Amino acid sequence: MSASRQSGTTGELGPEEPGPGGAELLAALLDGMDAALCAFDADGVVTHWNREAERILGWSAAEAVGRRGFAGWAVRPADAEEVEERLLAAMHAPGRQVHEFALVTKDGGRVLVRTQSAAVRGGDGKPSGVYCAFSEVHTQIDLERSIALSEALFEDASWGVVLVDADLRPAVVNEHAARLLGAGRAALLGRPLGEVLLQGVEELESALTHVLAEGAPPAPAEMWVSVRGEDGQAERRCWRSGFLRLGSPLAEEPVPLGVGWLFRDVTEAKQSEQEAAQLRFRSQQLHRSARAAAECEDPMEAVTVQLDFALAGFADHALVDLLAADEPAVRLVRVAASPAGAPGPCLSGDKAGLPVRYPEGHPAPQCVERAGSVRASAGLASPERARDWAAARQWPESSVHALCAVLRSRGRTLGVVTFLRGAARSPFDRADAVYAESVAARIAASLDLTTPPSRP
């Protein structure tokens, strides 16, 4: 060592000399490590031993430092030579060497550890010792499993996985989630969810906020959403979603980092469930209406009773028009209708027998002429135009969707029944037409008891 260093007359530090408090800093760093660490000099003597090593094996630093190798205290005598050779071999090998050893604890137990060893080189670049970081194998395996699980979730999972930060914006998105959300993985990062979803974003953000504040819900939630497509249009989808609150493992107190959102598309399954439930309900309504109509002495009362059962969960209004007798043209007379205003039971029409003034091309006369069902809708018209559309067709002004089913009995056309829905309901589909035709067949059977022979 130079004279200036020996006398302490200069503040300069040599390359091997730690700064003020350097030893304390090094000790603090070693003791703060999550992994156990020990170091050996070129002769295999222990020079460093941190607290995690003491926790795993029970030997304190005072007991470990200064011992040569692990023989006689940290490994069984039969294993000592092999362990020492493999550890010290790292001084002359490139990179890190990974091994698994069975070490002996202070109380005589054995623990399997996984070690990573590498050479410690001096200022001249020559090996001067070796350091060895080790941890219990089961702890290492748990860590590797966690990492492997994370990588699998974000690469190969059949569920959509999104990590949402505390601002409710995607921070990590896996490939499956990106496909369901209709955008690239990188394009979704940091974007508000409202820019991705057309519908359902309020419900989703409410769920994420709840999880951040209260923790994960006890069961998955099913949410109906619409994803914003490139053309601005989107189909409604049902996503079964699970949520996990993410906390930092490094903080002393739980600090929410965000929410793990796992979801999958179950639209087809939900639609099948809904269709099955709808079919059961409609079958029950038809059965109940038939029993109720059988108790009616007046055929027209039986008609209105069956209409009341048919409207439940199906439509907002119903109209029954019969063909005027002995008329060459199609002229329809209103014989029963549901109230146009407040809900109530269907009522029979007036007795005057005046035909309804349907304009040309109206769905009801078309239904009679075709002897088949006819559907009509105002579509996406504004509320004002939808009211004009309904008024022009002699329907309640709240009507937006219509379905006309022909009334036939004993090979004769008796008239038409019209079902109407408001804007809050979806348009009539083919399954609705099948149900309406079933209702029409039962109504026609009752009307046939009061109707004189009509056109075939």
Long-range contacts (C-beta under 8 A, 24 or more apart in sequence): 15-123, 16-123, 33-133, 35-133, 35-134, 35-135, 36-113, 36-133, 36-134, 36-135, 37-131, 37-132, 37-133, 37-134, 38-64, 38-131, 38-132, 38-134, 39-120, 39-129, 39-130, 39-131, 39-132, 40-69, 40-87, 40-88, 40-129, 40-130, 40-131, 40-132, 41-128, 41-129, 42-91, 42-127, 42-128, 42-129, 43-68, 44-68, 44-69, 44-84, 44-87, 44-88, 45-69, 47-129, 48-131, 52-135, 53-134, 56-105, 56-111, 56-113, 56-134, 56-135, 56-136, 57-103, 57-104, 57-105, 57-106, 57-111, 58-105, 58-106, 58-107, 59-106, 63-106, 70-103, 73-104, 74-103, 74-104, 75-101, 75-102, 75-103, 75-104, 76-102, 76-104, 86-117, 87-115, 87-117, 87-130, 87-132, 88-130, 90-117, 90-118, 90-119, 90-130, 90-132, 91-119, 91-120, 91-127, 91-129, 91-130, 92-119, 92-127, 93-119, 100-137, 101-134, 111-136, 112-136, 112-137, 112-138, 113-137, 114-140, 158-264, 159-262, 159-263, 159-264, 160-239, 160-261, 160-262, 160-263, 160-264, 161-260, 161-261, 161-262, 162-188, 162-260, 162-261, 162-263, 163-246, 163-258, 163-259, 163-260, 163-261, 164-208, 164-258, 164-259, 164-260, 164-261, 165-257, 165-258, 166-212, 166-256, 166-257, 166-258, 168-192, 168-193, 168-205, 168-208, 168-209, 169-193, 171-258, 177-263, 180-227, 180-237, 180-239, 180-263, 180-265, 181-227, 182-227, 182-228, 182-229, 182-230, 195-228, 196-227, 196-228, 197-225, 197-226, 197-227, 197-228, 198-225, 198-226, 198-227, 198-228, 198-234, 199-224, 199-225, 199-226, 199-234, 199-236, 200-224, 200-225, 200-226, 201-225, 204-241, 207-241, 207-243, 208-243, 208-259, 208-261, 211-243, 211-244, 211-245, 211-259, 212-245, 212-256, 212-258, 212-259, 215-245, 216-242, 216-243, 216-244, 216-245, 217-243, 222-266, 222-270, 236-267, 237-265, 237-267, 238-265, 238-266, 238-267, 238-270, 238-271, 239-263, 239-264, 239-265, 239-266, 240-264, 240-266, 275-431, 278-313, 278-431, 281-313, 282-314, 282-435, 282-438, 285-309, 285-310, 285-312, 285-313, 286-438, 286-439, 286-442, 289-439, 289-442, 290-442, 293-442, 293-446, 299-446, 299-447, 299-449, 299-450, 300-335, 300-336, 300-348, 300-446, 300-447, 300-450, 301-348, 302-446, 303-335, 303-336, 303-346, 303-348, 303-443, 303-446, 303-447, 304-336, 304-345, 304-346, 304-347, 304-348, 305-346, 306-439, 306-442, 306-443, 306-446, 307-336, 307-338, 307-346, 307-417, 307-439, 307-443, 308-338, 308-345, 308-346, 310-419, 310-435, 310-436, 310-439, 311-338, 311-346, 311-419, 314-419, 314-432, 314-435, 315-403, 315-419, 315-420, 315-421, 315-425, 316-396, 316-398, 316-399, 316-420, 316-421, 316-422, 316-425, 317-395, 317-396, 317-399, 317-419, 317-420, 318-346, 318-417, 318-418, 318-419, 318-420, 319-395, 319-417, 319-418, 319-420, 320-349, 320-407, 320-415, 320-416, 320-417, 320-418, 320-443, 320-447, 321-356, 321-364, 321-415, 321-416, 321-417, 321-418, 322-407, 322-414, 322-415, 322-447, 322-451, 323-368, 323-413, 323-414, 323-415, 323-454, 323-455, 324-353, 324-355, 325-452, 325-454, 330-365, 330-368, 330-369, 331-355, 332-356, 332-358, 332-364, 332-365, 332-368, 332-415, 332-416, 335-415, 335-447, 340-396, 356-394, 357-394, 358-393, 358-394, 359-392, 359-393, 362-393, 362-394, 363-393, 363-402, 363-404, 363-418, 364-404, 364-416, 364-418, 366-404, 367-404, 367-405, 367-406, 367-416, 368-406, 368-413, 368-415, 368-416, 370-406, 371-406, 371-408, 371-413, 372-406, 373-403, 373-404, 373-405, 373-406, 373-433, 373-436, 373-437, 374-403, 374-404, 375-401, 375-402, 375-403, 375-404, 375-427, 375-428, 375-433, 376-401, 376-402, 376-403, 376-404, 377-401, 377-402, 377-427, 377-428, 383-423, 386-423, 395-420, 396-420, 398-422, 398-423, 400-425, 401-425, 401-426, 401-427, 401-428, 402-428, 403-428, 403-432, 403-433, 403-436, 405-433, 405-436, 405-437, 405-439, 405-440, 406-440, 407-440, 407-443, 407-444, 407-447, 408-440, 408-441, 408-444, 409-441, 409-444, 409-445, 409-447, 409-448, 410-448, 411-456, 412-448, 412-453, 412-454, 412-455, 412-456, 413-454, 413-455, 413-456, 414-444, 414-447, 414-448, 414-451, 414-454, 415-447, 417-443
